[in-house]
Amino acid sequence: MTQQAKDPVELDVEMELPGAADTEELGERLAGGLKAGDLVVLSGPLGAGKTVLVRGLARGLGVAGPITSPTFVIAREHRPLPGGAGVPLVHVDAYRLGGAAELDDLDLDTDLAEAVVAVEWGEGVAERLAERHLLVRITRRPDDVRVASVHRVEAA
């Protein structure tokens, strides 16, 4: 898989995502600006499209394996495919974790040195893993259209 240049994602603006393909495309575009050591924190209610966005991240990074919610296994590592960006993706679901202490037990700060780490349900828990991160907030309107915004957050 060769990585093609994608338009960068505009920060701090709301983007409508009418379908799953649009959500995946946003993830793929985000991946174009990511490198090992980057943290992506995903926030949104159940069914908002967090895992779908990670599917796009994975496609953009060119990693192996089906992307499914890691709710019950907590974390999955996806290795780069030949011809991919060469950066692994660690996909985490913090929904079932009891807080920051349990997240620390996963040793994700070690993974951050060599991978892109995406944490679903991570807002308020995962930010402490890195000095800066991308926060992706996704909401779902009554008409089933998703609305996303991406924010770059620096440690205070």
C-alpha positions in Angstrom: 0.0 0.0 0.0 1.5 3.3 -1.0 0.6 6.4 1.0 -1.0 9.1 -1.1 -0.9 12.7 0.0 -4.2 13.7 1.6 -5.5 17.1 2.4 -4.5 18.1 5.9 -7.3 18.2 8.5 -8.4 21.6 9.5 -8.2 22.0 13.3 -10.8 23.5 15.6 -13.7 23.4 13.1 -16.7 21.2 13.0 -16.9 18.8 10.1 -20.0 16.9 9.0 -19.5 13.2 8.3 -22.7 12.0 6.6 -21.6 8.3 6.4 -19.0 5.8 7.7 -16.9 6.3 4.6 -16.6 10.0 5.5 -15.5 9.1 9.0 -12.9 6.7 7.7 -11.7 9.4 5.3 -11.1 11.8 8.1 -9.1 9.1 9.9 -7.0 8.5 6.8 -6.4 12.2 6.4 -5.3 12.5 10.0 -2.9 9.6 9.5 -1.1 11.6 6.9 0.2 13.9 9.6 1.0 11.3 12.2 4.3 9.8 13.2 5.6 7.4 15.9 5.1 9.1 19.3 1.8 10.7 18.4 -1.2 10.2 20.6 -4.8 10.5 19.3 -7.5 10.8 22.0 -11.0 10.0 20.7 -14.1 11.2 22.5 -17.8 10.6 21.7 -20.8 8.6 22.8 -21.4 5.0 22.0 -22.0 4.6 18.3 -20.4 8.0 17.4 -17.9 6.4 15.1 -14.6 6.2 17.1 -13.7 2.8 15.8 -14.6 3.7 12.3 -12.3 6.7 12.5 -9.5 4.4 13.8 -10.2 2.1 10.8 -9.3 5.2 8.6 -6.2 5.9 10.7 -5.1 2.3 10.1 -5.7 2.5 6.4 -3.7 5.8 6.2 -0.8 4.3 8.2 -0.9 1.1 6.2 -1.1 -1.4 9.1 -2.2 -5.0 9.2 -5.3 -6.6 10.6 -9.0 -5.9 10.8 -9.8 -2.9 13.0 -12.4 -3.8 15.5 -13.3 -2.2 18.8 -10.8 -3.5 21.5 -13.4 -3.1 24.2 -12.8 -6.5 25.7 -9.1 -6.9 25.0 -8.4 -3.3 25.9 -5.6 -2.8 23.4 -4.5 -4.2 20.0 -1.2 -3.5 18.1 -1.3 -3.4 14.4 2.0 -3.8 12.6 2.9 -2.0 9.4 2.2 -3.7 6.1 5.0 -3.8 3.4 4.7 -0.5 1.6 2.9 1.2 4.5 4.1 4.2 6.5 6.3 1.9 8.7 4.6 3.1 11.9 2.6 0.6 14.1 -0.8 1.6 15.4 -1.8 0.8 19.0 -5.6 0.9 19.3 -6.9 1.2 22.9 -10.3 1.3 24.3 -10.4 2.9 27.8 -14.1 2.4 28.3 -13.7 -0.5 30.7 -10.7 0.9 32.5 -11.2 2.1 36.1 -9.1 5.2 35.5 -5.6 6.5 34.8 -3.9 3.9 37.1 -5.3 1.0 35.0 -4.2 2.9 31.8 -0.7 3.2 33.3 -0.7 -0.6 33.7 -0.9 -1.0 30.0 2.6 0.6 29.6 1.4 2.7 26.7 4.1 5.3 27.2 6.6 2.6 26.0 4.4 2.1 22.9 4.3 5.8 22.2 8.0 5.9 21.4 7.5 3.6 18.4 3.9 3.8 17.4 0.9 6.0 16.9 -1.5 5.4 19.9 -5.2 5.9 19.4 -7.3 5.8 22.6 -11.1 5.5 22.4 -13.0 6.9 25.4 -9.6 8.5 26.3 -10.6 12.1 27.1 -9.9 12.8 30.7 -7.7 9.7 31.1 -5.1 9.4 28.3 -3.9 12.9 27.9 -1.2 12.4 30.5 0.6 9.9 28.2 2.1 12.6 26.1 3.0 16.3 26.3 0.8 16.9 23.2 -2.0 15.0 21.5 -4.8 15.3 19.0 -8.2 15.3 20.5 -10.9 14.1 18.1 -14.5 14.7 19.4 -17.3 13.0 17.5 -21.0 13.6 18.1 -24.0 12.0 16.4 -27.0 14.2 15.4 -30.6 12.9 15.5 -30.4 12.6 11.6 -27.5 10.1 12.1 -24.9 12.5 10.7 -21.7 12.6 12.7 -20.0 15.9 13.5 -16.3 15.8 14.3 -13.7 18.3 15.4 -10.0 17.9 15.8 -8.0 19.9 18.3 -4.2 19.9 19.0 -3.7 20.0 22.7 -0.4 20.9 24.4 0.4 20.2 28.0 0.1 23.2 30.3 
